Amino acid sequence: MDSCITRAEHEEFTKRMEAEHTRQNRRIELLERYGKEHTGRHRFCHRRGAGCGHCHDVDQIRRNTYEPY
């Protein structure tokens, strides 16, 4: 057991792991939210019979970056 770590090293490791888990959980949360929004837009456009081009235009208008094809 020559390679035991100190209490301080363990606490630092724990803090870093918790921070990484928080970052990963945030990324997952954002991806899930994006997926739900994308699915909602797709269903809305599909119900209206509009194609993907319409969805693209709507996204650009919302972001104020609209450029017609």
KOLKOL-205748 format. One record per residue (C-alpha): residue number from 0; x, y, z. Coordinates in steps of 0.2 Angstrom, whole numbers. Last residue first. Example, Ala and Ser with C-alpha at 12.3 -4.5 7.8 and 13.67 -1.06 7.14 Angstrom:
BEGIN
+------+-------+-------+-------+
| resi |     u |     v |     w |
+------+-------+-------+-------+
|    1 |    68 |    -5 |    36 |
|    0 |    62 |   -22 |    39 |
+------+-------+-------+-------+
***
This chain:
BEGIN
+------+-------+-------+-------+
| resi |     u |     v |     w |
+------+-------+-------+-------+
|   68 |  -165 |   149 |  -252 |
|   67 |  -171 |   164 |  -242 |
|   66 |  -159 |   170 |  -228 |
|   65 |  -167 |   172 |  -211 |
|   64 |  -154 |   175 |  -197 |
|   63 |  -165 |   182 |  -184 |
|   62 |  -164 |   166 |  -173 |
|   61 |  -183 |   164 |  -173 |
|   60 |  -183 |   168 |  -192 |
|   59 |  -169 |   155 |  -195 |
|   58 |  -178 |   141 |  -186 |
|   57 |  -194 |   145 |  -195 |
|   56 |  -185 |   145 |  -212 |
|   55 |  -178 |   128 |  -208 |
|   54 |  -194 |   121 |  -203 |
|   53 |  -202 |   127 |  -219 |
|   52 |  -188 |   119 |  -229 |
|   51 |  -191 |   103 |  -220 |
|   50 |  -208 |   101 |  -228 |
|   49 |  -225 |   108 |  -223 |
|   48 |  -240 |    97 |  -222 |
|   47 |  -247 |   106 |  -207 |
|   46 |  -246 |    91 |  -196 |
|   45 |  -228 |    88 |  -202 |
|   44 |  -223 |   105 |  -198 |
|   43 |  -230 |   104 |  -180 |
|   42 |  -223 |    86 |  -178 |
|   41 |  -206 |    92 |  -184 |
|   40 |  -207 |   107 |  -172 |
|   39 |  -211 |    97 |  -157 |
|   38 |  -198 |    84 |  -161 |
|   37 |  -185 |    97 |  -163 |
|   36 |  -190 |   105 |  -146 |
|   35 |  -190 |    88 |  -137 |
|   34 |  -173 |    84 |  -145 |
|   33 |  -166 |   101 |  -140 |
|   32 |  -172 |    99 |  -122 |
|   31 |  -164 |    81 |  -121 |
|   30 |  -148 |    88 |  -128 |
|   29 |  -148 |   102 |  -115 |
|   28 |  -151 |    90 |  -101 |
|   27 |  -138 |    79 |  -107 |
|   26 |  -125 |    93 |  -107 |
|   25 |  -131 |    99 |   -90 |
|   24 |  -128 |    81 |   -83 |
|   23 |  -111 |    80 |   -91 |
|   22 |  -106 |    97 |   -83 |
|   21 |  -113 |    92 |   -66 |
|   20 |  -104 |    75 |   -67 |
|   19 |   -88 |    84 |   -71 |
|   18 |   -90 |    95 |   -56 |
|   17 |   -93 |    80 |   -45 |
|   16 |   -78 |    71 |   -52 |
|   15 |   -67 |    87 |   -49 |
|   14 |   -73 |    89 |   -31 |
|   13 |   -70 |    70 |   -27 |
|   12 |   -52 |    71 |   -34 |
|   11 |   -49 |    86 |   -23 |
|   10 |   -56 |    77 |    -8 |
|    9 |   -45 |    62 |   -12 |
|    8 |   -30 |    73 |   -14 |
|    7 |   -33 |    81 |     3 |
|    6 |   -36 |    65 |    12 |
|    5 |   -19 |    59 |     6 |
|    4 |   -17 |    45 |    -7 |
|    3 |   -10 |    28 |    -4 |
|    2 |     3 |    22 |   -16 |
|    1 |    14 |    12 |    -5 |
|    0 |     0 |     0 |     0 |
+------+-------+-------+-------+
***
